[in-house]
Amino acid sequence: MSPPAANPTQSLWLRIGWLIDGLGGPVQHNVAMAVHDGRIAAIGPDTDAGAAGALDLSRVTVLPALMDAHVHLAFSGTVDPQARSAQLNAAPEAVRAAVARHLRDQWQCGVVAVRDGGDRGGEVLHCKRHCPPPVEQAITVFSPGWAWHAFGRYGTMIGRHPQEGQTLADALAPYLPAIDHLKLLQSGINSLARCGPQGGPQFSGTDLRVAIRAAHAAGKPVMVHANGDIAVRMALEAGCDSIEHGYFMGPDNLRRMADQSVTWVPTAIPMAALAKARGLTQQQKDIARRTLDHQLDQIRQARDLGVPIALGTDAGGQGVHHGHAVRQELRLLMTAGLSLSQAIRCATRNAAHLMGLQDRGALAPGHRADFIAVPGPPDRLPEGLATIQSIHLSGRSCEPTCGL
């Protein structure tokens, strides 16, 4: 493929050593890519070695810029109990400063889009609306404001609940115009006292269906935090767009997800972090390890069934650090049996699709030229993502340490 004959300020030609396109196919070697007006114009074999005007990435692996489909930007991954407690009661200004820091952490790790899971004060949504332009120019942020949970149930740190006598649909209706997606909590969290799902569903099937229909009528997708067979099944029957976590949901629900093309965001890294966390008993660490092993087995089944998987880390959880956790989650997906290219697809094309970014997440003609360059061959990945050479947004090269 020869360089395009076009205005050099509008066009770019790249010689690439190894290309991972984000679509799950095999790694391509010695590739040329043409970019015009910020979009990929063509990709083909590099037949013009040494051609003038090309950006030489012949010793580099290029892949789509990464995305994290489940984060909590208001919280850090600190394991210090006092620091975690302070985060829950931080003033809005402190939360907004933390959000900015965490966006920088994501950027430096090659992440250019995140899907937030909510915070009690809705500060991430406020930041998206009112922070200085560089934040949004560098990283695309989607926020639900806060999550919705049932009164007296899990969720107070990241959400709100309907008032007495108020339906879930009525409670969330005033906020639908402002949010990017709706976040519902339909179960509790994993226990470190016993391996397996805990507690019953938070909302009735009717409450879920009516709320999800209202969100869809407003053009808002719905993410549902759900663990265990019953909670996940109810969320799927109600028409949710994604299942978040999905621990212990079982093979029947995996088959339902495949049949309904519902995306799963498995967030395996939090359990991996707890399995090594200081301050936990050996029994608690063992339960975390068993919980993780079960989740990895479910990921293997999901791969075989064709369930769409999007990478999400739950960054902001204990020991789960923004940006760096993406690399760790990729490794866990590969441990579960996905190839490197399949795991990358979860963090690029699948995540982009879940966020509604239809022209991003893949290196293919017509897509935005958002990609990262990592020194060396792909066998250094995903660990090699710790040393990103450059990030490109719409073809424009940025240093990983700039942009925010």
C-alpha positions as CSV (number, residue, x, y, z in Angstrom):
1,M,0.0,0.0,0.0
2,S,1.4,3.4,-1.0
3,P,1.2,6.7,0.9
4,P,-1.9,8.8,0.0
5,A,-1.4,11.7,-2.3
6,A,-3.2,14.3,-0.1
7,N,-2.8,17.4,2.0
8,P,-0.3,16.4,4.7
9,T,-2.2,18.4,7.3
10,Q,-5.2,16.2,6.6
11,S,-3.6,12.9,5.9
12,L,-1.2,10.5,7.7
13,W,0.5,7.3,6.5
14,L,1.8,4.8,9.1
15,R,4.1,1.8,8.7
16,I,3.2,-0.6,11.5
17,G,5.1,-3.6,12.7
18,W,2.2,-5.4,14.4
19,L,-1.5,-4.4,14.3
20,I,-4.3,-5.7,16.6
21,D,-7.5,-4.3,15.0
22,G,-9.9,-4.7,18.0
23,L,-12.2,-7.0,16.1
24,G,-10.8,-10.2,17.6
25,G,-8.9,-11.5,14.5
26,P,-5.3,-12.5,14.3
27,V,-2.4,-10.1,14.8
28,Q,-1.4,-8.6,11.4
29,H,2.3,-8.1,10.6
30,N,4.0,-5.4,8.5
31,V,0.9,-3.2,7.9
32,A,0.4,0.2,6.4
33,M,-2.5,2.4,7.5
34,A,-3.7,5.6,5.9
35,V,-5.6,8.2,8.0
36,H,-7.5,11.1,6.4
37,D,-9.3,13.8,8.4
38,G,-9.0,11.9,11.6
39,R,-10.5,8.6,10.3
40,I,-8.9,5.5,8.9
41,A,-9.0,5.5,5.1
42,A,-7.3,2.2,4.4
43,I,-5.3,-0.7,5.9
44,G,-3.2,-3.1,3.9
45,P,0.2,-4.7,3.5
46,D,3.2,-2.5,3.9
47,T,4.7,-2.7,0.4
48,D,6.6,0.6,0.4
49,A,9.3,0.2,3.0
50,G,11.3,3.4,3.4
51,A,8.7,5.5,1.6
52,A,9.0,9.2,2.4
53,G,6.5,10.9,4.7
54,A,5.5,7.8,6.6
55,L,5.3,7.6,10.4
56,D,7.6,4.7,11.2
57,L,6.0,2.4,13.8
58,S,7.7,-0.7,12.3
59,R,9.0,-1.8,15.7
60,V,5.8,-1.1,17.5
61,T,2.5,-2.9,18.2
62,V,-0.5,-0.7,17.4
63,L,-4.0,-1.4,18.9
64,P,-7.2,0.6,19.4
65,A,-7.2,3.0,22.3
66,L,-8.5,1.2,25.4
67,M,-11.8,1.7,27.2
68,D,-13.1,0.7,30.7
69,A,-16.8,-0.1,30.8
70,H,-17.1,-0.1,34.6
71,V,-15.4,2.4,36.8
72,H,-16.1,4.6,39.9
73,L,-14.2,7.8,39.2
74,A,-15.1,9.3,42.6
75,F,-13.1,6.7,44.4
76,S,-9.5,5.6,44.4
77,G,-8.2,2.1,44.7
78,T,-6.6,2.7,48.1
79,V,-6.7,-0.2,50.6
80,D,-6.3,2.1,53.6
81,P,-9.6,1.8,55.7
82,Q,-9.4,5.4,56.9
83,A,-8.8,6.8,53.4
84,R,-11.7,4.8,52.0
85,S,-14.0,6.0,54.8
86,A,-12.9,9.6,54.1
87,Q,-13.8,9.2,50.4
88,L,-17.4,8.4,51.3
89,N,-17.7,11.7,53.2
90,A,-15.5,14.0,51.1
91,A,-16.7,17.4,50.1
92,P,-17.8,17.9,46.5
93,E,-14.6,19.9,45.7
94,A,-12.5,17.0,47.0
95,V,-14.4,14.5,45.0
96,R,-14.1,16.6,41.8
97,A,-10.3,16.8,42.3
98,A,-10.2,13.1,42.7
99,V,-12.1,12.6,39.5
100,A,-9.6,14.7,37.7
101,R,-6.7,12.7,39.1
102,H,-8.3,9.4,38.2
103,L,-9.0,10.6,34.6
104,R,-5.2,11.4,34.4
105,D,-4.5,7.9,35.6
106,Q,-6.7,6.4,33.0
107,W,-5.2,8.5,30.2
108,Q,-1.7,7.5,31.1
109,C,-2.6,3.9,30.7
110,G,-4.1,4.4,27.2
111,V,-7.7,4.6,28.3
112,V,-9.8,7.1,26.3
113,A,-13.3,6.3,27.3
114,V,-14.9,5.2,30.6
115,R,-18.4,4.2,31.7
116,D,-18.9,5.2,35.3
117,G,-21.0,3.3,37.8
118,G,-22.1,6.2,39.9
119,D,-21.4,8.1,43.1
120,R,-23.8,9.2,45.8
121,G,-23.5,12.9,45.1
122,G,-23.4,12.6,41.3
123,E,-20.1,14.5,41.2
124,V,-18.8,12.6,38.2
125,L,-21.8,13.8,36.2
126,H,-21.2,17.3,37.5
127,C,-17.5,17.1,36.4
128,K,-18.6,16.0,32.9
129,R,-20.9,19.0,32.6
130,H,-18.7,21.6,34.1
131,C,-15.0,20.7,34.2
132,P,-12.5,22.4,31.9
133,P,-12.6,21.3,28.3
134,P,-9.3,19.2,28.3
135,V,-11.0,16.5,30.4
136,E,-13.6,15.8,27.8
137,Q,-11.3,16.3,24.9
138,A,-9.0,13.6,26.0
139,I,-11.4,11.0,27.7
140,T,-15.0,10.4,26.9
141,V,-16.9,9.9,30.1
142,F,-20.4,8.4,30.5
143,S,-22.1,8.7,33.9
144,P,-25.4,7.7,35.5
145,G,-25.1,10.3,38.1
146,W,-25.7,7.8,40.9
147,A,-27.0,4.2,41.1
148,W,-30.5,3.3,42.4
149,H,-31.0,0.8,45.2
150,A,-33.8,-0.3,47.4
151,F,-34.3,1.2,50.8
152,G,-32.1,-0.6,53.4
153,R,-30.2,-2.5,50.8
154,Y,-26.6,-2.4,49.4
155,G,-25.8,0.8,47.5
156,T,-25.7,3.8,49.9
157,M,-22.1,4.6,49.0
158,I,-22.8,5.0,45.3
159,G,-26.5,5.6,45.1
160,R,-29.9,6.7,46.3
161,H,-33.2,5.0,46.9
162,P,-36.9,5.8,46.1
163,Q,-38.7,7.5,48.9
164,E,-41.4,5.8,50.9
165,G,-44.5,5.2,48.7
166,Q,-42.5,6.1,45.6
167,T,-42.0,3.6,42.7
168,L,-38.5,3.2,41.2
169,A,-39.7,4.6,37.9
170,D,-41.2,7.7,39.5
171,A,-38.0,8.2,41.6
172,L,-35.7,8.2,38.6
173,A,-37.9,9.9,36.0
174,P,-36.8,13.5,36.8
175,Y,-33.2,12.6,36.3
176,L,-33.4,10.7,33.0
177,P,-32.8,13.7,30.7
178,A,-29.5,14.6,32.3
179,I,-27.8,11.1,32.7
180,D,-26.0,9.1,30.1
181,H,-27.3,5.7,31.2
182,L,-29.3,4.3,34.1
183,K,-27.6,2.3,36.8
184,L,-29.7,-0.1,38.9
185,L,-28.5,-2.3,41.8
186,Q,-30.4,-5.6,41.8
187,S,-28.3,-7.6,44.3
188,G,-25.7,-7.2,47.0
189,I,-22.0,-7.6,46.7
190,N,-19.9,-10.8,47.1
191,S,-19.3,-12.1,50.6
192,L,-16.0,-12.9,52.1
193,A,-17.6,-15.0,54.7
194,R,-19.1,-17.6,52.4
195,C,-18.4,-18.4,48.7
196,G,-21.6,-17.8,46.8
197,P,-24.3,-15.2,46.1
198,Q,-25.8,-13.3,49.1
199,G,-29.3,-12.1,49.6
200,G,-32.4,-11.8,47.4
201,P,-33.2,-9.3,44.6
202,Q,-33.6,-5.6,45.5
203,F,-36.5,-4.8,43.2
204,S,-39.5,-6.7,41.9
205,G,-39.7,-7.8,38.3
206,T,-42.4,-5.2,37.7
207,D,-40.3,-2.4,39.2
208,L,-37.4,-3.4,37.0
209,R,-39.4,-3.7,33.8
210,V,-41.2,-0.3,34.2
211,A,-38.0,1.5,35.1
212,I,-36.0,0.0,32.2
213,R,-38.8,0.8,29.8
214,A,-38.9,4.4,31.0
215,A,-35.1,4.7,30.5
216,H,-35.3,3.2,27.0
217,A,-38.1,5.5,26.1
218,A,-35.8,8.4,27.1
219,G,-33.0,6.9,24.9
220,K,-30.9,5.8,27.9
221,P,-29.3,2.3,28.2
222,V,-29.5,0.4,31.4
223,M,-26.6,-1.3,33.3
224,V,-27.7,-3.6,36.2
225,H,-25.4,-4.7,39.0
226,A,-26.5,-8.3,39.6
227,N,-25.0,-11.4,41.2
228,G,-26.6,-14.8,41.5
229,D,-29.0,-16.7,39.4
230,I,-32.3,-14.9,40.4
231,A,-31.1,-11.3,40.3
232,V,-29.4,-11.8,36.9
233,R,-32.4,-13.6,35.5
234,M,-34.8,-10.9,36.6
235,A,-32.6,-8.2,35.1
236,L,-32.5,-10.1,31.8
237,E,-36.2,-10.7,31.7
238,A,-36.8,-6.9,32.4
239,G,-34.7,-6.0,29.3
240,C,-31.5,-4.6,30.6
241,D,-28.6,-3.7,28.3
242,S,-25.8,-5.1,30.4
243,I,-25.1,-7.2,33.4
244,E,-22.4,-5.8,35.7
245,H,-20.4,-8.4,37.7
246,G,-22.7,-11.4,37.2
247,Y,-20.9,-13.6,39.8
248,F,-22.5,-17.0,40.4
249,M,-25.2,-16.3,37.7
250,G,-25.0,-19.8,36.2
251,P,-25.0,-21.3,32.7
252,D,-28.7,-20.7,32.1
253,N,-28.3,-17.0,32.4
254,L,-25.2,-17.1,30.2
255,R,-27.3,-18.8,27.5
256,R,-30.0,-16.1,27.9
257,M,-27.4,-13.4,27.5
258,A,-26.0,-15.0,24.3
259,D,-29.6,-15.4,22.9
260,Q,-30.5,-11.8,23.8
261,S,-27.1,-10.3,22.9
262,V,-26.9,-8.7,26.3
263,T,-23.4,-7.6,27.2
264,W,-21.6,-8.9,30.2
265,V,-19.1,-6.8,32.2
266,P,-17.5,-9.5,34.5
267,T,-15.1,-7.3,36.6
268,A,-12.8,-10.1,37.7
269,I,-10.0,-7.9,39.1
270,P,-11.7,-6.9,42.3
271,M,-11.7,-10.5,43.6
272,A,-8.1,-10.9,42.4
273,A,-7.1,-7.9,44.4
274,L,-9.0,-9.1,47.5
275,A,-7.3,-12.5,47.3
276,K,-4.0,-10.7,48.0
277,A,-5.2,-7.8,50.1
278,R,-3.5,-6.9,53.4
279,G,-5.7,-6.9,56.5
280,L,-7.9,-9.8,55.4
281,T,-7.8,-13.2,57.1
282,Q,-6.5,-16.2,55.2
283,Q,-10.0,-17.6,55.1
284,Q,-11.3,-14.4,53.5
285,K,-8.5,-14.4,50.9
286,D,-9.3,-18.1,50.1
287,I,-13.0,-17.2,49.5
288,A,-12.0,-14.3,47.3
289,R,-9.7,-16.7,45.3
290,R,-12.5,-19.3,45.0
291,T,-14.9,-16.6,43.9
292,L,-12.4,-15.4,41.3
293,D,-11.9,-19.0,40.0
294,H,-15.6,-19.4,39.6
295,Q,-15.9,-16.2,37.7
296,L,-13.0,-17.1,35.3
297,D,-14.9,-20.4,34.6
298,Q,-18.0,-18.4,33.8
299,I,-15.9,-16.3,31.4
300,R,-14.8,-19.5,29.7
301,Q,-18.4,-20.6,29.2
302,A,-19.4,-17.1,28.0
303,R,-16.7,-17.2,25.4
304,D,-17.9,-20.6,24.1
305,L,-21.5,-19.5,24.1
306,G,-20.8,-16.2,22.3
307,V,-21.8,-13.9,25.1
308,P,-20.6,-10.3,24.3
309,I,-18.0,-9.4,26.9
310,A,-16.9,-5.8,27.6
311,L,-13.9,-5.2,29.8
312,G,-14.7,-3.3,33.0
313,T,-12.6,-3.2,36.1
314,D,-14.7,-1.6,38.9
315,A,-11.7,0.8,39.4
316,G,-12.1,2.6,42.6
317,G,-12.8,-0.6,44.5
318,Q,-10.3,-1.8,47.1
319,G,-7.0,-2.5,45.5
320,V,-8.3,-1.7,42.0
321,H,-6.5,1.3,40.6
322,H,-7.7,3.5,37.7
323,G,-6.0,2.7,34.4
324,H,-3.6,0.1,35.7
325,A,-6.5,-2.3,36.4
326,V,-7.3,-2.5,32.7
327,R,-4.0,-4.2,32.1
328,Q,-4.7,-6.6,35.0
329,E,-8.3,-7.4,33.8
330,L,-6.9,-8.1,30.3
331,R,-4.5,-10.7,31.8
332,L,-7.4,-12.3,33.7
333,L,-9.5,-12.6,30.6
334,M,-6.6,-14.3,28.9
335,T,-6.2,-16.6,32.0
336,A,-9.9,-17.5,31.4
337,G,-9.0,-18.7,27.9
338,L,-9.4,-15.7,25.6
339,S,-6.7,-15.0,23.1
340,L,-4.8,-11.7,23.3
341,S,-6.8,-10.4,20.3
342,Q,-10.1,-11.5,21.9
343,A,-9.2,-9.9,25.2
344,I,-8.3,-6.6,23.4
345,R,-11.6,-6.7,21.7
346,C,-13.4,-6.7,25.0
347,A,-11.5,-3.5,26.0
348,T,-12.0,-1.8,22.6
349,R,-14.7,-2.8,20.1
350,N,-17.1,-4.4,22.6
351,A,-16.7,-1.7,25.2
352,A,-17.2,1.0,22.5
353,H,-20.4,-0.7,21.3
354,L,-21.7,-0.8,24.9
355,M,-21.0,2.9,25.2
356,G,-22.7,3.7,21.9
357,L,-19.4,4.7,20.3
358,Q,-20.1,3.0,17.0
359,D,-17.2,4.6,15.0
360,R,-14.6,3.8,17.7
361,G,-12.9,0.8,19.2
362,A,-11.6,-0.8,16.0
363,L,-8.9,-0.1,13.5
364,A,-10.9,-0.4,10.3
365,P,-11.7,1.9,7.4
366,G,-14.3,4.5,8.4
367,H,-13.5,4.4,12.1
368,R,-11.9,7.2,14.1
369,A,-8.2,6.8,14.2
370,D,-7.9,6.4,18.0
371,F,-5.0,4.0,18.8
372,I,-2.1,3.5,21.1
373,A,1.5,2.4,20.2
374,V,3.4,0.0,22.4
375,P,7.1,-0.7,21.9
376,G,7.9,-4.2,20.7
377,P,6.0,-7.2,19.5
378,P,2.6,-8.2,20.8
379,D,3.9,-11.1,22.9
380,R,4.9,-8.4,25.4
381,L,1.2,-7.7,26.0
382,P,-0.8,-7.0,28.1
383,E,2.1,-6.3,30.5
384,G,3.7,-4.1,27.8
385,L,0.9,-1.6,28.2
386,A,2.8,-0.3,31.2
387,T,5.1,1.5,28.7
388,I,2.9,3.1,26.1
389,Q,4.9,5.1,23.5
390,S,2.1,7.3,22.2
391,I,-1.7,7.8,22.2
392,H,-3.4,8.9,19.0
393,L,-6.8,10.6,19.0
394,S,-8.3,11.1,15.5
395,G,-4.8,10.5,14.2
396,R,-3.2,13.2,16.4
397,S,-0.3,11.9,18.4
398,C,-0.2,12.6,22.1
399,E,2.2,11.6,24.8
400,P,0.7,9.4,27.5
401,T,1.6,12.1,30.1
402,C,-0.1,14.9,28.3
403,G,-3.6,15.7,27.3
404,L,-5.0,16.4,30.8
